[in-house]
Amino acid sequence: MTQTLLDQALVEEATKKSGLIWVQGTGPARALWHVWHEGGVYVVGDGPGEQPFPGLVDGQSAEVTVRSKDKGGRLVAWTAAVTEQVPDSESWKAAVAELKGKRLNAPDVEVMTQRWARECRVLRLEPRSMTTDLPDGSLAAAPLPTDATTRQPAPEALPRLLLRRKKR
């Protein structure tokens, strides 16, 4: 009983203080901004301009890993039950009121909640098993493929062109 209460307190405090949590449903783990409200985590997304969370399905479970706000390392991992909130229900309104205060750089603050009701999903991640064993390894994964590239080496002729300009 005492260990369960300690686990609950650890999950709640670590999750409240962390700006991001890593959530893995049926797909790869994603970093999500969130709020802790009434014993669970709420996230908003899957709409235009909001964070994507594919693989999080109503009625299924997800693995949540909480990072340290100051060092960025893993603090605790727990299993959550995923519940989608019905737009304009009492629980949805309470969650959205909390989420609205945490949403940074929203382009449409005045109508953001209406947009969330129309185009996004609000999910509650409720802790089920309080702590799971943290892995020994780093869990580093290869980056996802992208069209973005890193800087290429400078062309061989560029230093000569730059030096020529200085001489004039």
MARFI-730710 format. One line per 10 residues: number of its first residue (from 1); their letters; for each residue x, y, z of N, C-alpha, C, O. Coordinates in Angstrom, 3 decimals. Layout:
# residues N
NUM	a	X:Y:Z:X:Y:Z:X:Y:Z:X:Y:Z; ...
END
This chain:
# residues 168
1	mtqtlldqal	0.825:-1.197:0.000:0.000:0.000:0.000:0.867:1.258:0.000:0.636:2.184:-0.777; 1.875:1.277:0.890:2.756:2.437:0.977:3.525:2.630:-0.322:3.685:3.759:-0.786; 4.012:1.514:-0.925:4.749:1.618:-2.186:3.846:2.138:-3.291:4.297:2.919:-4.129; 2.589:1.730:-3.316:1.649:2.209:-4.320:1.447:3.714:-4.199:1.426:4.421:-5.206; 1.299:4.206:-2.977:1.139:5.645:-2.775:2.394:6.407:-3.181:2.302:7.492:-3.757; 3.559:5.852:-2.888:4.809:6.484:-3.303:4.936:6.506:-4.826:5.374:7.500:-5.406; 4.552:5.406:-5.463:4.582:5.345:-6.927:3.641:6.386:-7.532:4.007:7.068:-8.489; 2.436:6.511:-6.982:1.476:7.501:-7.468:2.035:8.913:-7.328:1.928:9.726:-8.246; 2.626:9.195:-6.181:3.198:10.524:-5.953:4.346:10.803:-6.908:4.463:11.914:-7.424; 5.197:9.811:-7.151:6.317:9.972:-8.078:5.819:10.253:-9.492:6.308:11.165:-10.158
11	veeatkksgl	4.854:9.474:-9.942:4.301:9.671:-11.288:3.678:11.057:-11.406:3.927:11.765:-12.382; 2.887:11.444:-10.444:2.199:12.732:-10.509:3.183:13.902:-10.486:3.107:14.793:-11.332; 4.090:13.904:-9.538:5.024:15.032:-9.418:5.961:15.129:-10.609:6.195:16.218:-11.132; 6.499:13.993:-11.038:7.417:14.010:-12.184:6.694:14.472:-13.451:7.256:15.229:-14.242; 5.467:14.025:-13.646:4.718:14.385:-14.846:4.295:15.844:-14.812:4.336:16.520:-15.840; 3.890:16.339:-13.655:3.514:17.755:-13.529:4.681:18.671:-13.872:4.497:19.688:-14.540; 5.879:18.316:-13.418:7.034:19.194:-13.576:7.688:19.098:-14.944:8.413:20.009:-15.347; 7.447:18.024:-15.654:8.085:17.848:-16.954:7.295:18.577:-18.035:6.067:18.502:-18.069; 7.983:19.266:-18.898:7.320:19.970:-19.994:6.904:19.039:-21.114:5.947:19.316:-21.838; 7.625:17.932:-21.260:7.331:16.944:-22.297:7.283:15.557:-21.688:7.974:15.256:-20.714
21	iwvqgtgpar	6.454:14.725:-22.282:6.463:13.307:-21.944:6.614:12.545:-23.254:6.218:13.034:-24.312; 7.178:11.364:-23.183:7.293:10.498:-24.351:6.193:9.455:-24.249:6.090:8.744:-23.250; 5.368:9.369:-25.296:4.221:8.467:-25.279:4.317:7.527:-26.465:4.524:7.957:-27.599; 4.163:6.235:-26.191:4.185:5.231:-27.256:2.917:4.408:-27.196:2.651:3.710:-26.217; 2.136:4.500:-28.265:0.945:3.670:-28.411:1.309:2.483:-29.280:2.151:1.667:-28.906; 0.670:2.384:-30.455:0.986:1.298:-31.373:2.113:1.673:-32.325:2.657:0.799:-33.000; 2.477:2.950:-32.397:3.549:3.390:-33.276:4.782:3.763:-32.486:4.934:3.362:-31.332; 5.674:4.539:-33.111:6.876:4.966:-32.389:6.542:5.968:-31.287:5.504:6.628:-31.325; 7.430:6.070:-30.313:7.226:7.017:-29.206:7.340:8.443:-29.722:8.168:8.735:-30.585; 6.506:9.328:-29.191:6.503:10.740:-29.574:6.593:11.605:-28.330:6.054:11.269:-27.276
31	alwhvwhegg	7.283:12.722:-28.473:7.344:13.706:-27.400:6.096:14.575:-27.498:5.813:15.128:-28.560; 5.345:14.703:-26.406:4.103:15.468:-26.397:4.101:16.463:-25.237:4.518:16.133:-24.127; 3.628:17.684:-25.501:3.384:18.613:-24.397:2.034:18.244:-23.808:1.191:17.674:-24.500; 1.823:18.555:-22.566:0.666:18.022:-21.844:0.349:18.884:-20.628:1.070:19.827:-20.305; -0.742:18.534:-19.969:-1.042:19.051:-18.633:-1.475:17.874:-17.760:-2.059:16.904:-18.241; -1.175:17.985:-16.478:-1.671:17.019:-15.501:-2.891:17.644:-14.863:-2.818:18.751:-14.329; -4.026:16.935:-14.913:-5.266:17.479:-14.366:-6.107:16.333:-13.823:-6.372:15.361:-14.530; -6.520:16.450:-12.579:-7.409:15.485:-11.925:-6.947:14.036:-12.087:-7.722:13.167:-12.486; -5.681:13.792:-11.774:-5.172:12.429:-11.743:-4.788:11.820:-13.069:-4.624:10.603:-13.152; -4.639:12.613:-14.107:-4.244:12.073:-15.406:-3.628:13.137:-16.290:-3.683:14.331:-15.995
41	vyvvgdgpge	-3.049:12.684:-17.361:-2.425:13.562:-18.345:-3.421:13.831:-19.465:-4.111:12.924:-19.930; -3.487:15.089:-19.892:-4.306:15.451:-21.043:-3.398:15.988:-22.135:-2.495:16.782:-21.871; -3.644:15.551:-23.367:-2.917:16.037:-24.537:-3.932:16.413:-25.606:-5.008:15.823:-25.691; -3.580:17.395:-26.415:-4.433:17.798:-27.529:-3.592:17.729:-28.794:-2.412:18.082:-28.783; -4.204:17.270:-29.889:-3.461:17.174:-31.142:-4.245:16.473:-32.225:-5.474:16.402:-32.198; -3.486:15.953:-33.187:-4.030:15.274:-34.367:-4.906:16.186:-35.207:-5.850:15.724:-35.847; -4.606:17.459:-35.209:-5.324:18.420:-36.039:-4.332:19.365:-36.677:-3.149:19.347:-36.337; -4.800:20.195:-37.601:-3.901:21.133:-38.271:-3.208:22.064:-37.271:-3.862:22.691:-36.438; -1.890:22.144:-37.364:-1.125:23.028:-36.504:-0.896:22.521:-35.095:-0.322:23.239:-34.276; -1.323:21.318:-34.788:-1.158:20.753:-33.448:-0.270:19.514:-33.514:0.011:18.991:-34.592
51	qpfpglvdgq	0.162:19.060:-32.353:1.067:17.913:-32.302:0.379:16.632:-32.772:-0.770:16.379:-32.411; 1.074:15.823:-33.574:0.486:14.555:-33.998:0.719:13.481:-32.945:1.773:13.445:-32.310; -0.258:12.613:-32.763:-0.032:11.445:-31.924:-0.703:10.219:-32.532:-1.673:9.688:-31.991; -0.155:9.774:-33.687:-0.679:8.549:-34.283:-0.362:7.358:-33.390:0.673:7.336:-32.723; -1.225:6.395:-33.375:-1.010:5.214:-32.560:-1.646:5.288:-31.184:-1.662:4.291:-30.461; -2.173:6.455:-30.803:-2.913:6.559:-29.549:-4.391:6.399:-29.859:-5.003:7.255:-30.498; -4.950:5.301:-29.401:-6.321:4.938:-29.741:-7.152:4.835:-28.472:-6.708:4.276:-27.469; -8.368:5.382:-28.526:-9.293:5.322:-27.400:-9.510:3.866:-26.975:-9.782:2.998:-27.805; -9.387:3.621:-25.688:-9.631:2.281:-25.151:-8.401:1.395:-25.091:-8.464:0.308:-24.518; -7.290:1.822:-25.660:-6.071:1.028:-25.602:-5.133:1.584:-24.537:-5.464:2.544:-23.841
61	saevtvrskd	-3.979:0.980:-24.421:-3.008:1.467:-23.445:-1.804:2.063:-24.158:-1.588:1.832:-25.348; -1.027:2.832:-23.408:0.174:3.464:-23.944:1.235:3.470:-22.861:0.923:3.472:-21.670; 2.483:3.472:-23.282:3.607:3.581:-22.355:4.048:5.035:-22.303:4.314:5.647:-23.337; 4.125:5.583:-21.110:4.518:6.981:-20.921:5.851:7.005:-20.195:6.023:6.360:-19.161; 6.793:7.760:-20.751:8.086:7.961:-20.113:8.227:9.436:-19.799:8.058:10.287:-20.672; 8.536:9.733:-18.553:8.638:11.122:-18.105:10.112:11.463:-17.954:10.892:10.701:-17.383; 10.470:12.625:-18.480:11.860:13.058:-18.421:12.036:14.116:-17.341:11.079:14.759:-16.911; 13.255:14.275:-16.925:13.602:15.313:-15.963:13.616:16.656:-16.680:14.153:16.771:-17.781; 13.033:17.657:-16.065:12.968:18.971:-16.690:14.349:19.617:-16.773:14.649:20.309:-17.746; 15.184:19.400:-15.774:16.484:20.064:-15.787:17.567:19.268:-16.517:18.386:19.869:-17.212
71	kggrlvawta	17.602:17.967:-16.390:18.651:17.161:-17.018:18.197:16.471:-18.306:19.029:16.128:-19.146; 16.892:16.267:-18.470:16.383:15.625:-19.676:16.411:14.112:-19.661:15.963:13.493:-20.627; 16.917:13.486:-18.609:16.967:12.034:-18.527:15.635:11.448:-18.071:14.771:12.160:-17.560; 15.484:10.143:-18.264:14.260:9.459:-17.845:14.155:9.423:-16.328:15.113:9.084:-15.634; 12.979:9.778:-15.826:12.728:9.693:-14.385:11.869:8.493:-14.040:12.190:7.722:-13.136; 10.777:8.344:-14.766:9.824:7.281:-14.453:9.077:6.909:-15.727:8.886:7.740:-16.615; 8.661:5.662:-15.802:7.841:5.191:-16.916:6.614:4.509:-16.331:6.701:3.829:-15.309; 5.469:4.693:-16.986:4.235:4.103:-16.490:3.303:3.764:-17.649:3.417:4.318:-18.742; 2.391:2.853:-17.387:1.415:2.437:-18.390:0.123:3.210:-18.174:-0.354:3.340:-17.047; -0.440:3.722:-19.267:-1.645:4.550:-19.187:-2.783:3.944:-19.996:-2.567:3.293:-21.018
81	avteqvpdse	-3.986:4.173:-19.518:-5.194:3.861:-20.286:-5.558:5.120:-21.074:-5.629:6.210:-20.506; -5.785:4.975:-22.362:-6.080:6.111:-23.233:-7.592:6.258:-23.373:-8.287:5.303:-23.717; -8.095:7.463:-23.101:-9.515:7.752:-23.224:-9.685:9.046:-24.003:-9.140:10.081:-23.618; -10.434:8.993:-25.091:-10.698:10.210:-25.865:-11.865:10.959:-25.227:-12.896:10.367:-24.910; -11.693:12.256:-25.044:-12.722:13.086:-24.430:-13.704:13.564:-25.494:-13.301:13.940:-26.594; -14.976:13.547:-25.167:-16.023:13.982:-26.093:-16.050:15.515:-26.097:-16.169:16.135:-25.041; -15.940:16.134:-27.298:-15.954:17.600:-27.345:-17.183:18.193:-26.656:-18.300:17.693:-26.789; -16.939:19.270:-25.919:-17.945:20.039:-25.201:-18.574:19.308:-24.007:-19.548:19.796:-23.434; -18.027:18.143:-23.624:-18.481:17.509:-22.385:-17.820:18.233:-21.216:-16.905:19.030:-21.420; -18.271:17.967:-20.004:-17.708:18.639:-18.831:-16.225:18.326:-18.663:-15.428:19.222:-18.381
91	swkaavaelk	-15.850:17.051:-18.835:-14.435:16.692:-18.682:-13.593:17.319:-19.788:-12.454:17.718:-19.544; -14.135:17.411:-20.998:-13.425:18.042:-22.116:-13.206:19.523:-21.825:-12.105:20.037:-22.024; -14.234:20.206:-21.359:-14.112:21.641:-21.063:-13.077:21.904:-19.979:-12.289:22.844:-20.091; -13.070:21.075:-18.917:-12.100:21.243:-17.838:-10.679:21.006:-18.348:-9.762:21.747:-17.996; -10.497:19.981:-19.171:-9.173:19.678:-19.722:-8.702:20.773:-20.661:-7.541:21.180:-20.610; -9.596:21.254:-21.518:-9.234:22.293:-22.486:-8.899:23.602:-21.784:-8.029:24.342:-22.244; -9.563:23.895:-20.695:-9.238:25.108:-19.934:-7.801:25.045:-19.421:-7.096:26.054:-19.421; -7.370:23.872:-18.988:-5.991:23.701:-18.526:-5.013:23.716:-19.704:-3.955:24.341:-19.631; -5.369:23.028:-20.784:-4.486:22.951:-21.953:-4.284:24.318:-22.605:-3.194:24.635:-23.080; -5.337:25.114:-22.621:-5.272:26.428:-23.274:-4.196:27.302:-22.641:-3.506:28.043:-23.342
101	gkrlnapdve	-4.050:27.221:-21.332:-3.037:28.012:-20.648:-1.615:27.561:-20.937:-0.682:28.349:-20.783; -1.425:26.314:-21.351:-0.099:25.770:-21.630:0.290:25.853:-23.103:1.461:25.682:-23.445; -0.678:26.112:-23.974:-0.396:26.129:-25.421:0.402:27.370:-25.771:-0.068:28.492:-25.587; 1.612:27.167:-26.276:2.486:28.268:-26.637:2.352:28.599:-28.122:2.178:27.706:-28.951; 2.434:29.866:-28.443:2.487:30.343:-29.829:1.303:29.905:-30.683:1.474:29.591:-31.861; 0.128:29.880:-30.114:-1.062:29.532:-30.879:-1.418:30.689:-31.812:-1.455:31.840:-31.376; -1.680:30.402:-33.080:-1.985:31.489:-34.016:-3.385:32.076:-33.819:-3.653:33.187:-34.277; -4.262:31.362:-33.157:-5.667:31.772:-33.044:-6.186:31.603:-31.619:-7.101:30.816:-31.378; -5.612:32.327:-30.692:-5.931:32.148:-29.275:-7.419:32.336:-28.988:-7.987:31.615:-28.168; -8.044:33.286:-29.647:-9.454:33.590:-29.364:-10.391:32.440:-29.738:-11.389:32.209:-29.055
111	vmtqrwarec	-10.079:31.721:-30.810:-10.972:30.654:-31.283:-10.328:29.272:-31.197:-10.794:28.315:-31.815; -9.257:29.187:-30.426:-8.504:27.934:-30.346:-9.353:26.776:-29.823:-9.288:25.675:-30.370; -10.137:27.000:-28.788:-10.922:25.904:-28.219:-11.997:25.419:-29.195:-12.285:24.224:-29.253; -12.585:26.327:-29.953:-13.570:25.904:-30.965:-12.895:25.078:-32.057:-13.462:24.099:-32.543; -11.676:25.478:-32.441:-10.925:24.716:-33.446:-10.586:23.337:-32.907:-10.687:22.344:-33.628; -10.181:23.269:-31.635:-9.880:21.969:-31.045:-11.118:21.071:-31.051:-11.008:19.870:-31.299; -12.282:21.637:-30.783:-13.520:20.838:-30.772:-13.839:20.304:-32.164:-14.297:19.170:-32.309; -13.594:21.127:-33.195:-13.909:20.729:-34.570:-12.883:19.785:-35.174:-13.244:18.798:-35.814; -11.580:20.091:-34.970:-10.545:19.457:-35.787:-9.555:18.579:-35.031:-8.786:17.856:-35.665; -9.546:18.613:-33.706:-8.513:17.912:-32.936:-9.120:16.880:-31.996:-10.336:16.782:-31.831
121	rvlrleprsm	-8.225:16.121:-31.391:-8.625:15.167:-30.365:-7.987:15.557:-29.045:-6.831:15.978:-29.007; -8.736:15.416:-27.968:-8.213:15.611:-26.613:-8.252:14.241:-25.948:-9.310:13.623:-25.827; -7.075:13.774:-25.516:-6.968:12.455:-24.911:-6.562:12.572:-23.449:-5.796:13.454:-23.062; -7.097:11.662:-22.656:-6.690:11.539:-21.245:-5.877:10.260:-21.135:-6.308:9.197:-21.581; -4.698:10.375:-20.538:-3.841:9.225:-20.273:-3.838:9.020:-18.764:-3.201:9.769:-18.023; -4.548:8.009:-18.328:-4.700:7.765:-16.895:-3.759:6.649:-16.450:-3.787:5.560:-17.023; -2.933:6.898:-15.448:-1.983:5.875:-14.992:-2.695:4.602:-14.534:-3.656:4.654:-13.767; -2.205:3.461:-15.018:-2.729:2.156:-14.602:-1.694:1.433:-13.752:-1.890:1.250:-12.551; -0.601:1.024:-14.369:0.472:0.463:-13.549:1.430:1.605:-13.307:1.898:2.250:-14.245; 1.716:1.849:-12.054:2.399:3.078:-11.681:3.810:3.204:-12.227:4.129:4.214:-12.856
131	ttdlpdgsla	4.640:2.246:-12.017:5.990:2.372:-12.555:6.381:1.085:-13.251:6.067:-0.016:-12.799; 7.060:1.253:-14.338:7.624:0.100:-15.027:9.130:0.226:-14.932:9.654:1.322:-14.734; 9.824:-0.881:-15.071:11.279:-0.848:-14.978:11.860:-0.058:-16.135:11.472:-0.241:-17.289; 12.789:0.819:-15.812:13.469:1.571:-16.850:14.514:0.678:-17.500:15.173:-0.098:-16.808; 14.678:0.770:-18.813:15.656:-0.075:-19.498:17.083:0.356:-19.165:17.326:1.488:-18.746; 18.008:-0.561:-19.359:19.413:-0.267:-19.106:20.037:0.522:-20.252:20.915:1.356:-20.031; 19.585:0.261:-21.472:20.162:0.906:-22.649:19.614:2.299:-22.873:18.793:2.789:-22.098; 20.072:2.932:-23.935:19.681:4.316:-24.209:18.356:4.430:-24.952:17.707:5.474:-24.888; 17.947:3.391:-25.649:16.750:3.387:-26.487:16.841:4.386:-27.642:15.819:4.751:-28.222; 18.043:4.827:-27.977:18.221:5.758:-29.095:17.791:5.072:-30.382:18.112:3.906:-30.615
141	aaplptdatt	17.072:5.797:-31.200:16.589:5.264:-32.469:17.158:6.087:-33.609:17.503:7.256:-33.436; 17.251:5.475:-34.763:17.717:6.202:-35.938:16.694:7.268:-36.296:15.494:7.029:-36.162; 17.132:8.436:-36.748:16.191:9.487:-37.128:15.288:9.031:-38.262:15.686:8.218:-39.096; 14.066:9.559:-38.288:13.144:9.234:-39.365:13.641:9.859:-40.658:14.266:10.919:-40.620; 13.379:9.227:-41.814:13.826:9.785:-43.090:13.205:11.161:-43.337:12.045:11.398:-43.000; 13.998:12.069:-43.932:13.528:13.414:-44.207:14.253:13.981:-45.422:15.324:13.505:-45.798; 13.661:14.998:-46.025:14.302:15.677:-47.146:15.317:16.705:-46.675:16.124:17.184:-47.472; 15.293:17.047:-45.411:16.223:18.035:-44.882:17.647:17.490:-44.944:17.877:16.298:-44.743; 18.590:18.373:-45.223:19.983:17.951:-45.298:20.833:18.817:-44.386:20.426:19.902:-43.972; 22.000:18.322:-44.088:22.952:19.118:-43.334:23.791:19.927:-44.304:23.744:19.702:-45.513
151	rqpapealpr	24.534:20.839:-43.791:25.367:21.700:-44.618:26.398:20.871:-45.374:27.030:19.978:-44.810; 26.556:21.177:-46.649:27.522:20.489:-47.500:28.869:21.199:-47.401:28.912:22.370:-47.023; 29.962:20.528:-47.729:31.263:21.197:-47.732:31.281:22.356:-48.728:30.589:22.323:-49.746; 32.069:23.368:-48.425:32.181:24.522:-49.320:32.851:24.106:-50.629:33.774:23.291:-50.620; 32.398:24.653:-51.742:33.048:24.330:-53.022:34.527:24.734:-52.983:34.897:25.678:-52.285; 35.363:24.020:-53.732:36.802:24.276:-53.719:37.143:25.687:-54.181:38.106:26.273:-53.687; 36.392:26.238:-55.101:36.713:27.551:-55.658:36.304:28.697:-54.725:36.768:29.822:-54.909; 35.478:28.448:-53.762:34.961:29.522:-52.915:36.050:30.288:-52.158:36.013:31.518:-52.143; 37.019:29.608:-51.528:38.048:30.387:-50.833:38.815:31.326:-51.770:39.153:32.440:-51.370; 39.097:30.902:-53.007:39.791:31.761:-53.966:38.946:32.969:-54.323:39.458:34.082:-54.440
161	lllrrkkr	37.635:32.745:-54.497:36.752:33.856:-54.825:36.690:34.867:-53.673:36.676:36.076:-53.906; 36.653:34.386:-52.474:36.590:35.273:-51.314:37.886:36.060:-51.137:37.860:37.245:-50.803; 39.020:35.394:-51.363:40.313:36.080:-51.249:40.479:37.143:-52.340:41.045:38.207:-52.090; 39.991:36.858:-53.535:40.091:37.790:-54.648:39.332:39.083:-54.309:39.788:40.173:-54.655; 38.195:38.972:-53.646:37.415:40.157:-53.286:38.170:41.042:-52.293:38.102:42.268:-52.377; 38.885:40.428:-51.361:39.617:41.186:-50.366:40.762:41.986:-50.991:41.076:43.076:-50.514; 41.389:41.466:-52.047:42.531:42.131:-52.677:42.104:43.402:-53.398:42.909:44.325:-53.524; 40.895:43.478:-53.863:40.432:44.649:-54.630:40.261:45.825:-53.785:39.879:46.888:-54.275
END
